[in-house]
Amino acid sequence: MRSRKTYRLSFSLLLAALVVCFGLNISLGSVSIPFSETFSTLVGGNLENRSWEYIIWNYRIPKAFTAILVGSGLALSGLLMQTLFRNPLAGPFVLGISSGASLGAALLIMGSSLFSGFMAFGLLNDISLAIASSIGSFLVLLGVMVIAAKVKDTMALLIIGLMFGSITAAIVSVLSYFTDAEKLQQFIYWSFGSVGNLSWAQLSILLGIILIGILCSILSIKALNAFLLGEDYARSLGVDLKRSRYLIIMATGLLAGSVTAFAGPIAFIGLAVPHLTRQIISTTDHKILIPAVLVYGAILMLLCDTVAQFPNSASVLPINAITSILGAPVVIWLLVRKRRMIF
């Protein structure tokens, strides 16, 4: 059992690593900007090259903050789902929330007959996509919440969530089959995920939703720790199972739904980061795990985005591909090294 002093040291190192990854992320990109110039503008200095200053403040810094929010939100929502269902393969999208967001985006992009009026006025942009995705994820979340009131078995709720995901994915497949190549390509590009398209206004909305999700998670710490030992044990501790499930599902919906709406469906982070954190921190106490997965998720997402943007090149790789290519070997190595899964 680690001491409180050891945990404080670990978190200090984690925060230092987060700062380093943040600086690395905003220093590298398609345009080569000296690190000294980047640091100067961060501390309030004025650059002679105004285009560099514009790139840093209007593209790179918002993108880096988006990566932090996306990584933290997905990692925390994955932790909540793995604990609630006591299933190491559960991720933030097992309740069909991501599929609902994809359906909303698919209807907007590919549902020409339903949304032709919007498209005619040129409203098919990042904001309208975020709104459509949010509506889709919210409707699926609402359906899951209604069913959660009627189903007492948590595993049954997991299966129902997967069925929601299958239904929405099937509808997206039908839309994809009947749409033209241009709109299909646009939807596929959205499904790759991206953290580089948010303005400061959109970023502030995402931040607000993520903070609400984190608050709901903090309020659920006692229930989360109790759920690890089973629902009967949680009930014996005085945990209100119905209320706790509602709160955990709501937090997951806010975190995963908002991230998918603003950044697209980004895989791997939510599934792997909780395992990665447990292997490194060696604890199952959510009082420690919650802040740890928030920081680990942010660090991993920043690193993946740094690689994806191909420094000094105009090419940008799909962030979904990078998260799995970089993250999966790390998790495999840790599991082989520890020779057991902490759960």
MOQUI-V15839 format. One record per residue. N is the residue number from 1. RES is the residue in three letters. PHI is phi in whole degrees, 0 to 359 (NA if undefined). PSI is psi in radians with two decimals (999 if undefined). D_CENTER is the distance of its C-alpha to the mean C-alpha in Angstrom with 1 decimal. Layout:
n:N res:RES phi:PHI psi:PSI d_center:D_CENTER
n:N res:RES phi:PHI psi:PSI d_center:D_CENTER
This chain:
n:1 res:MET phi:NA psi:2.18 d_center:30.0
n:2 res:ARG phi:283 psi:2.62 d_center:28.8
n:3 res:SER phi:277 psi:2.87 d_center:30.3
n:4 res:ARG phi:297 psi:-0.60 d_center:28.7
n:5 res:LYS phi:296 psi:-0.69 d_center:29.9
n:6 res:THR phi:295 psi:-0.73 d_center:28.2
n:7 res:TYR phi:295 psi:-0.70 d_center:24.8
n:8 res:ARG phi:298 psi:-0.70 d_center:25.4
n:9 res:LEU phi:295 psi:-0.72 d_center:26.3
n:10 res:SER phi:298 psi:-0.75 d_center:23.2
n:11 res:PHE phi:290 psi:-0.58 d_center:21.0
n:12 res:SER phi:297 psi:-0.74 d_center:23.2
n:13 res:LEU phi:294 psi:-0.66 d_center:22.8
n:14 res:LEU phi:297 psi:-0.79 d_center:19.0
n:15 res:LEU phi:295 psi:-0.65 d_center:19.1
n:16 res:ALA phi:296 psi:-0.72 d_center:21.7
n:17 res:ALA phi:296 psi:-0.64 d_center:19.6
n:18 res:LEU phi:297 psi:-0.74 d_center:16.7
n:19 res:VAL phi:296 psi:-0.74 d_center:19.5
n:20 res:VAL phi:297 psi:-0.78 d_center:20.9
n:21 res:CYS phi:294 psi:-0.63 d_center:17.7
n:22 res:PHE phi:296 psi:-0.82 d_center:17.3
n:23 res:GLY phi:297 psi:-0.70 d_center:20.9
n:24 res:LEU phi:296 psi:-0.70 d_center:20.8
n:25 res:ASN phi:295 psi:-0.75 d_center:18.0
n:26 res:ILE phi:278 psi:-0.19 d_center:20.0
n:27 res:SER phi:273 psi:-0.40 d_center:23.3
n:28 res:LEU phi:249 psi:2.54 d_center:22.7
n:29 res:GLY phi:176 psi:-2.97 d_center:22.5
n:30 res:SER phi:294 psi:-0.52 d_center:24.8
n:31 res:VAL phi:258 psi:2.20 d_center:27.2
n:32 res:SER phi:282 psi:2.01 d_center:28.7
n:33 res:ILE phi:237 psi:2.17 d_center:28.8
n:34 res:PRO phi:305 psi:2.49 d_center:30.6
n:35 res:PHE phi:298 psi:-0.61 d_center:28.6
n:36 res:SER phi:298 psi:-0.63 d_center:31.4
n:37 res:GLU phi:290 psi:-0.69 d_center:30.9
n:38 res:THR phi:297 psi:-0.80 d_center:27.2
n:39 res:PHE phi:296 psi:-0.68 d_center:28.0
n:40 res:SER phi:299 psi:-0.77 d_center:30.9
n:41 res:THR phi:288 psi:-0.47 d_center:28.9
n:42 res:LEU phi:291 psi:-0.57 d_center:26.3
n:43 res:VAL phi:268 psi:0.19 d_center:29.2
n:44 res:GLY phi:102 psi:0.08 d_center:30.8
n:45 res:GLY phi:282 psi:2.76 d_center:33.1
n:46 res:ASN phi:258 psi:2.31 d_center:34.1
n:47 res:LEU phi:267 psi:2.51 d_center:33.9
n:48 res:GLU phi:292 psi:-0.61 d_center:36.8
n:49 res:ASN phi:273 psi:1.76 d_center:34.7
n:50 res:ARG phi:293 psi:-0.52 d_center:33.0
n:51 res:SER phi:294 psi:-0.64 d_center:30.9
n:52 res:TRP phi:297 psi:-0.77 d_center:29.2
n:53 res:GLU phi:298 psi:-0.71 d_center:28.6
n:54 res:TYR phi:295 psi:-0.76 d_center:27.2
n:55 res:ILE phi:298 psi:-0.75 d_center:24.8
n:56 res:ILE phi:294 psi:-0.85 d_center:23.5
n:57 res:TRP phi:276 psi:-0.42 d_center:23.1
n:58 res:ASN phi:252 psi:-0.14 d_center:22.1
n:59 res:TYR phi:230 psi:-1.00 d_center:19.9
n:60 res:ARG phi:289 psi:-0.80 d_center:19.0
n:61 res:ILE phi:293 psi:-0.81 d_center:18.2
n:62 res:PRO phi:301 psi:-0.66 d_center:16.0
n:63 res:LYS phi:295 psi:-0.70 d_center:14.1
n:64 res:ALA phi:293 psi:-0.74 d_center:13.9
n:65 res:PHE phi:294 psi:-0.63 d_center:12.7
n:66 res:THR phi:298 psi:-0.76 d_center:10.0
n:67 res:ALA phi:300 psi:-0.70 d_center:8.9
n:68 res:ILE phi:297 psi:-0.83 d_center:9.2
n:69 res:LEU phi:294 psi:-0.73 d_center:7.3
n:70 res:VAL phi:296 psi:-0.84 d_center:4.2
n:71 res:GLY phi:297 psi:-0.76 d_center:5.1
n:72 res:SER phi:294 psi:-0.79 d_center:6.4
n:73 res:GLY phi:297 psi:-0.79 d_center:4.4
n:74 res:LEU phi:292 psi:-0.70 d_center:2.7
n:75 res:ALA phi:297 psi:-0.77 d_center:6.3
n:76 res:LEU phi:292 psi:-0.74 d_center:8.0
n:77 res:SER phi:295 psi:-0.61 d_center:7.5
n:78 res:GLY phi:295 psi:-0.74 d_center:8.6
n:79 res:LEU phi:300 psi:-0.76 d_center:11.4
n:80 res:LEU phi:298 psi:-0.78 d_center:12.4
n:81 res:MET phi:291 psi:-0.70 d_center:12.9
n:82 res:GLN phi:295 psi:-0.62 d_center:14.7
n:83 res:THR phi:285 psi:-0.79 d_center:16.9
n:84 res:LEU phi:300 psi:-0.77 d_center:17.7
n:85 res:PHE phi:266 psi:-0.07 d_center:18.8
n:86 res:ARG phi:49 psi:0.83 d_center:20.0
n:87 res:ASN phi:226 psi:2.03 d_center:18.7
n:88 res:PRO phi:293 psi:-0.27 d_center:17.3
n:89 res:LEU phi:265 psi:-0.01 d_center:16.1
n:90 res:ALA phi:285 psi:2.48 d_center:14.0
n:91 res:GLY phi:229 psi:-3.09 d_center:10.3
n:92 res:PRO phi:292 psi:-0.21 d_center:7.9
n:93 res:PHE phi:249 psi:0.23 d_center:9.7
n:94 res:VAL phi:291 psi:-0.37 d_center:13.2
n:95 res:LEU phi:273 psi:0.11 d_center:14.3
n:96 res:GLY phi:82 psi:0.17 d_center:14.2
n:97 res:ILE phi:293 psi:-0.75 d_center:11.7
n:98 res:SER phi:295 psi:-0.70 d_center:10.1
n:99 res:SER phi:296 psi:-0.63 d_center:13.8
n:100 res:GLY phi:296 psi:-0.71 d_center:14.9
n:101 res:ALA phi:295 psi:-0.70 d_center:12.9
n:102 res:SER phi:296 psi:-0.65 d_center:14.3
n:103 res:LEU phi:295 psi:-0.73 d_center:17.6
n:104 res:GLY phi:299 psi:-0.77 d_center:17.6
n:105 res:ALA phi:294 psi:-0.68 d_center:17.0
n:106 res:ALA phi:295 psi:-0.70 d_center:19.6
n:107 res:LEU phi:295 psi:-0.65 d_center:22.1
n:108 res:LEU phi:289 psi:-0.76 d_center:22.0
n:109 res:ILE phi:282 psi:-0.80 d_center:22.3
n:110 res:MET phi:256 psi:-0.25 d_center:24.5
n:111 res:GLY phi:274 psi:1.19 d_center:26.2
n:112 res:SER phi:303 psi:-0.70 d_center:29.0
n:113 res:SER phi:292 psi:-0.49 d_center:31.4
n:114 res:LEU phi:272 psi:-0.54 d_center:29.2
n:115 res:PHE phi:240 psi:0.39 d_center:27.8
n:116 res:SER phi:299 psi:-0.57 d_center:30.6
n:117 res:GLY phi:296 psi:-0.75 d_center:31.5
n:118 res:PHE phi:295 psi:-0.74 d_center:28.2
n:119 res:MET phi:292 psi:-0.58 d_center:28.4
n:120 res:ALA phi:295 psi:-0.52 d_center:32.0
n:121 res:PHE phi:266 psi:0.15 d_center:31.1
n:122 res:GLY phi:72 psi:0.54 d_center:28.5
n:123 res:LEU phi:266 psi:0.14 d_center:25.6
n:124 res:LEU phi:277 psi:1.46 d_center:23.4
n:125 res:ASN phi:222 psi:-2.97 d_center:21.1
n:126 res:ASP phi:298 psi:-0.66 d_center:17.6
n:127 res:ILE phi:293 psi:-0.83 d_center:18.3
n:128 res:SER phi:295 psi:-0.62 d_center:19.7
n:129 res:LEU phi:296 psi:-0.73 d_center:16.9
n:130 res:ALA phi:297 psi:-0.71 d_center:14.4
n:131 res:ILE phi:294 psi:-0.81 d_center:17.0
n:132 res:ALA phi:298 psi:-0.74 d_center:17.7
n:133 res:SER phi:295 psi:-0.70 d_center:14.1
n:134 res:SER phi:297 psi:-0.74 d_center:13.8
n:135 res:ILE phi:297 psi:-0.76 d_center:17.2
n:136 res:GLY phi:298 psi:-0.81 d_center:16.5
n:137 res:SER phi:292 psi:-0.63 d_center:13.5
n:138 res:PHE phi:294 psi:-0.71 d_center:15.7
n:139 res:LEU phi:295 psi:-0.73 d_center:18.7
n:140 res:VAL phi:295 psi:-0.75 d_center:17.2
n:141 res:LEU phi:300 psi:-0.73 d_center:16.0
n:142 res:LEU phi:299 psi:-0.74 d_center:19.5
n:143 res:GLY phi:297 psi:-0.74 d_center:21.1
n:144 res:VAL phi:295 psi:-0.69 d_center:19.4
n:145 res:MET phi:295 psi:-0.70 d_center:20.4
n:146 res:VAL phi:297 psi:-0.77 d_center:24.0
n:147 res:ILE phi:292 psi:-0.60 d_center:24.3
n:148 res:ALA phi:299 psi:-0.47 d_center:23.0
n:149 res:ALA phi:286 psi:-0.37 d_center:26.1
n:150 res:LYS phi:255 psi:-0.33 d_center:28.4
n:151 res:VAL phi:253 psi:2.18 d_center:27.0
n:152 res:LYS phi:270 psi:-0.46 d_center:27.7
n:153 res:ASP phi:279 psi:2.12 d_center:26.5
n:154 res:THR phi:295 psi:-0.66 d_center:22.9
n:155 res:MET phi:293 psi:-0.60 d_center:23.1
n:156 res:ALA phi:297 psi:-0.67 d_center:24.5
n:157 res:LEU phi:296 psi:-0.66 d_center:21.6
n:158 res:LEU phi:298 psi:-0.79 d_center:19.3
n:159 res:ILE phi:296 psi:-0.72 d_center:21.7
n:160 res:ILE phi:297 psi:-0.72 d_center:21.8
n:161 res:GLY phi:299 psi:-0.72 d_center:18.0
n:162 res:LEU phi:296 psi:-0.62 d_center:18.3
n:163 res:MET phi:293 psi:-0.68 d_center:21.3
n:164 res:PHE phi:302 psi:-0.78 d_center:19.5
n:165 res:GLY phi:297 psi:-0.69 d_center:17.1
n:166 res:SER phi:294 psi:-0.71 d_center:20.3
n:167 res:ILE phi:295 psi:-0.85 d_center:22.1
n:168 res:THR phi:294 psi:-0.66 d_center:19.6
n:169 res:ALA phi:296 psi:-0.64 d_center:19.2
n:170 res:ALA phi:295 psi:-0.71 d_center:23.0
n:171 res:ILE phi:296 psi:-0.72 d_center:23.4
n:172 res:VAL phi:299 psi:-0.69 d_center:21.2
n:173 res:SER phi:297 psi:-0.71 d_center:23.4
n:174 res:VAL phi:295 psi:-0.77 d_center:26.5
n:175 res:LEU phi:299 psi:-0.70 d_center:25.4
n:176 res:SER phi:296 psi:-0.62 d_center:24.8
n:177 res:TYR phi:293 psi:-0.63 d_center:28.2
n:178 res:PHE phi:264 psi:-0.12 d_center:30.1
n:179 res:THR phi:274 psi:2.89 d_center:28.4
n:180 res:ASP phi:277 psi:2.94 d_center:29.9
n:181 res:ALA phi:297 psi:-0.65 d_center:28.7
n:182 res:GLU phi:295 psi:-0.80 d_center:27.5
n:183 res:LYS phi:289 psi:-0.60 d_center:25.2
n:184 res:LEU phi:297 psi:-0.72 d_center:23.9
n:185 res:GLN phi:297 psi:-0.68 d_center:23.2
n:186 res:GLN phi:296 psi:-0.72 d_center:21.3
n:187 res:PHE phi:294 psi:-0.73 d_center:19.1
n:188 res:ILE phi:297 psi:-0.69 d_center:18.6
n:189 res:TYR phi:297 psi:-0.72 d_center:17.7
n:190 res:TRP phi:298 psi:-0.68 d_center:15.0
n:191 res:SER phi:291 psi:-0.28 d_center:13.6
n:192 res:PHE phi:292 psi:-0.43 d_center:13.5
n:193 res:GLY phi:84 psi:2.55 d_center:10.5
n:194 res:SER phi:200 psi:2.47 d_center:11.3
n:195 res:VAL phi:249 psi:0.17 d_center:10.6
n:196 res:GLY phi:253 psi:0.25 d_center:14.4
n:197 res:ASN phi:249 psi:0.07 d_center:15.3
n:198 res:LEU phi:266 psi:2.40 d_center:14.7
n:199 res:SER phi:275 psi:3.02 d_center:17.8
n:200 res:TRP phi:298 psi:-0.64 d_center:18.3
n:201 res:ALA phi:295 psi:-0.80 d_center:18.8
n:202 res:GLN phi:295 psi:-0.66 d_center:15.6
n:203 res:LEU phi:297 psi:-0.67 d_center:13.8
n:204 res:SER phi:293 psi:-0.63 d_center:15.8
n:205 res:ILE phi:294 psi:-0.80 d_center:14.8
n:206 res:LEU phi:299 psi:-0.74 d_center:11.0
n:207 res:LEU phi:300 psi:-0.78 d_center:12.1
n:208 res:GLY phi:299 psi:-0.76 d_center:14.3
n:209 res:ILE phi:292 psi:-0.73 d_center:12.0
n:210 res:ILE phi:299 psi:-0.72 d_center:9.6
n:211 res:LEU phi:297 psi:-0.67 d_center:13.0
n:212 res:ILE phi:296 psi:-0.74 d_center:14.3
n:213 res:GLY phi:298 psi:-0.70 d_center:11.6
n:214 res:ILE phi:295 psi:-0.71 d_center:12.4
n:215 res:LEU phi:298 psi:-0.77 d_center:16.0
n:216 res:CYS phi:299 psi:-0.65 d_center:16.0
n:217 res:SER phi:293 psi:-0.73 d_center:14.6
n:218 res:ILE phi:297 psi:-0.68 d_center:17.4
n:219 res:LEU phi:293 psi:-0.28 d_center:19.9
n:220 res:SER phi:258 psi:0.15 d_center:19.1
n:221 res:ILE phi:302 psi:-0.82 d_center:19.8
n:222 res:LYS phi:299 psi:-0.78 d_center:23.3
n:223 res:ALA phi:295 psi:-0.70 d_center:22.4
n:224 res:LEU phi:297 psi:-0.77 d_center:19.6
n:225 res:ASN phi:296 psi:-0.65 d_center:22.2
n:226 res:ALA phi:289 psi:-0.65 d_center:24.8
n:227 res:PHE phi:298 psi:-0.46 d_center:22.8
n:228 res:LEU phi:298 psi:-0.47 d_center:22.8
n:229 res:LEU phi:258 psi:0.15 d_center:26.6
n:230 res:GLY phi:106 psi:2.73 d_center:26.7
n:231 res:GLU phi:291 psi:-0.58 d_center:27.1
n:232 res:ASP phi:296 psi:-0.73 d_center:30.8
n:233 res:TYR phi:294 psi:-0.71 d_center:30.3
n:234 res:ALA phi:298 psi:-0.71 d_center:27.8
n:235 res:ARG phi:295 psi:-0.65 d_center:30.4
n:236 res:SER phi:293 psi:-0.39 d_center:33.1
n:237 res:LEU phi:274 psi:0.01 d_center:31.3
n:238 res:GLY phi:87 psi:0.29 d_center:31.4
n:239 res:VAL phi:282 psi:2.25 d_center:27.8
n:240 res:ASP phi:282 psi:1.76 d_center:27.5
n:241 res:LEU phi:298 psi:-0.76 d_center:25.6
n:242 res:LYS phi:295 psi:-0.82 d_center:25.3
n:243 res:ARG phi:295 psi:-0.72 d_center:24.0
n:244 res:SER phi:294 psi:-0.73 d_center:21.6
n:245 res:ARG phi:298 psi:-0.76 d_center:20.1
n:246 res:TYR phi:304 psi:-0.84 d_center:19.8
n:247 res:LEU phi:294 psi:-0.72 d_center:18.1
n:248 res:ILE phi:292 psi:-0.74 d_center:15.6
n:249 res:ILE phi:295 psi:-0.72 d_center:14.9
n:250 res:MET phi:298 psi:-0.77 d_center:14.8
n:251 res:ALA phi:298 psi:-0.76 d_center:12.2
n:252 res:THR phi:297 psi:-0.74 d_center:9.9
n:253 res:GLY phi:298 psi:-0.75 d_center:10.8
n:254 res:LEU phi:295 psi:-0.77 d_center:10.2
n:255 res:LEU phi:290 psi:-0.99 d_center:6.8
n:256 res:ALA phi:289 psi:-0.67 d_center:5.5
n:257 res:GLY phi:294 psi:-0.77 d_center:8.4
n:258 res:SER phi:292 psi:-0.70 d_center:8.2
n:259 res:VAL phi:297 psi:-0.80 d_center:5.1
n:260 res:THR phi:296 psi:-0.68 d_center:7.0
n:261 res:ALA phi:296 psi:-0.71 d_center:10.1
n:262 res:PHE phi:266 psi:-0.47 d_center:10.0
n:263 res:ALA phi:237 psi:-0.05 d_center:8.4
n:264 res:GLY phi:87 psi:2.99 d_center:9.2
n:265 res:PRO phi:284 psi:1.80 d_center:8.2
n:266 res:ILE phi:258 psi:2.12 d_center:6.7
n:267 res:ALA phi:271 psi:2.99 d_center:8.3
n:268 res:PHE phi:78 psi:-0.80 d_center:9.3
n:269 res:ILE phi:304 psi:-0.87 d_center:6.9
n:270 res:GLY phi:294 psi:-0.55 d_center:6.4
n:271 res:LEU phi:280 psi:-0.72 d_center:10.1
n:272 res:ALA phi:269 psi:-0.65 d_center:11.6
n:273 res:VAL phi:300 psi:-0.72 d_center:10.6
n:274 res:PRO phi:302 psi:-0.71 d_center:12.3
n:275 res:HIS phi:294 psi:-0.75 d_center:15.3
n:276 res:LEU phi:301 psi:-0.74 d_center:15.5
n:277 res:THR phi:293 psi:-0.77 d_center:15.6
n:278 res:ARG phi:297 psi:-0.66 d_center:18.2
n:279 res:GLN phi:293 psi:-0.64 d_center:20.2
n:280 res:ILE phi:275 psi:-0.77 d_center:20.5
n:281 res:ILE phi:279 psi:-0.50 d_center:20.8
n:282 res:SER phi:59 psi:0.96 d_center:22.9
n:283 res:THR phi:207 psi:2.76 d_center:22.3
n:284 res:THR phi:242 psi:0.11 d_center:21.1
n:285 res:ASP phi:283 psi:2.04 d_center:21.6
n:286 res:HIS phi:289 psi:-0.27 d_center:18.5
n:287 res:LYS phi:296 psi:-0.50 d_center:20.1
n:288 res:ILE phi:263 psi:-0.67 d_center:19.5
n:289 res:LEU phi:295 psi:-0.70 d_center:16.4
n:290 res:ILE phi:300 psi:-0.94 d_center:14.1
n:291 res:PRO phi:295 psi:-0.54 d_center:14.9
n:292 res:ALA phi:293 psi:-0.79 d_center:14.9
n:293 res:VAL phi:292 psi:-0.53 d_center:11.4
n:294 res:LEU phi:299 psi:-0.78 d_center:10.2
n:295 res:VAL phi:286 psi:-0.77 d_center:12.5
n:296 res:TYR phi:299 psi:-0.74 d_center:12.1
n:297 res:GLY phi:299 psi:-0.73 d_center:8.4
n:298 res:ALA phi:296 psi:-0.76 d_center:9.5
n:299 res:ILE phi:297 psi:-0.82 d_center:12.5
n:300 res:LEU phi:296 psi:-0.67 d_center:11.4
n:301 res:MET phi:291 psi:-0.68 d_center:9.2
n:302 res:LEU phi:298 psi:-0.76 d_center:12.3
n:303 res:LEU phi:296 psi:-0.75 d_center:14.6
n:304 res:CYS phi:295 psi:-0.69 d_center:13.1
n:305 res:ASP phi:292 psi:-0.63 d_center:13.3
n:306 res:THR phi:298 psi:-0.74 d_center:16.8
n:307 res:VAL phi:290 psi:-0.71 d_center:17.9
n:308 res:ALA phi:295 psi:-0.53 d_center:16.6
n:309 res:GLN phi:277 psi:0.02 d_center:18.6
n:310 res:PHE phi:48 psi:1.41 d_center:21.8
n:311 res:PRO phi:311 psi:2.39 d_center:23.7
n:312 res:ASN phi:63 psi:0.43 d_center:26.9
n:313 res:SER phi:220 psi:2.60 d_center:26.2
n:314 res:ALA phi:282 psi:-0.18 d_center:25.3
n:315 res:SER phi:284 psi:2.46 d_center:23.3
n:316 res:VAL phi:229 psi:2.08 d_center:19.5
n:317 res:LEU phi:280 psi:2.70 d_center:18.1
n:318 res:PRO phi:300 psi:2.22 d_center:15.2
n:319 res:ILE phi:296 psi:-0.52 d_center:12.0
n:320 res:ASN phi:300 psi:-0.72 d_center:11.3
n:321 res:ALA phi:293 psi:-0.72 d_center:14.7
n:322 res:ILE phi:292 psi:-0.71 d_center:14.5
n:323 res:THR phi:301 psi:-0.69 d_center:11.5
n:324 res:SER phi:282 psi:-0.73 d_center:13.7
n:325 res:ILE phi:297 psi:-0.72 d_center:16.9
n:326 res:LEU phi:277 psi:-0.68 d_center:16.4
n:327 res:GLY phi:279 psi:-0.69 d_center:14.4
n:328 res:ALA phi:301 psi:-0.83 d_center:16.4
n:329 res:PRO phi:300 psi:-0.58 d_center:19.8
n:330 res:VAL phi:295 psi:-0.80 d_center:18.7
n:331 res:VAL phi:295 psi:-0.74 d_center:17.8
n:332 res:ILE phi:300 psi:-0.77 d_center:21.0
n:333 res:TRP phi:298 psi:-0.75 d_center:23.0
n:334 res:LEU phi:295 psi:-0.74 d_center:22.0
n:335 res:LEU phi:295 psi:-0.69 d_center:22.8
n:336 res:VAL phi:293 psi:-0.68 d_center:26.1
n:337 res:ARG phi:291 psi:-0.74 d_center:27.0
n:338 res:LYS phi:280 psi:-0.46 d_center:26.4
n:339 res:ARG phi:66 psi:0.26 d_center:27.8
n:340 res:ARG phi:198 psi:2.80 d_center:26.1
n:341 res:MET phi:256 psi:2.23 d_center:22.8
n:342 res:ILE phi:271 psi:2.02 d_center:22.2
n:343 res:PHE phi:206 psi:999 d_center:21.1
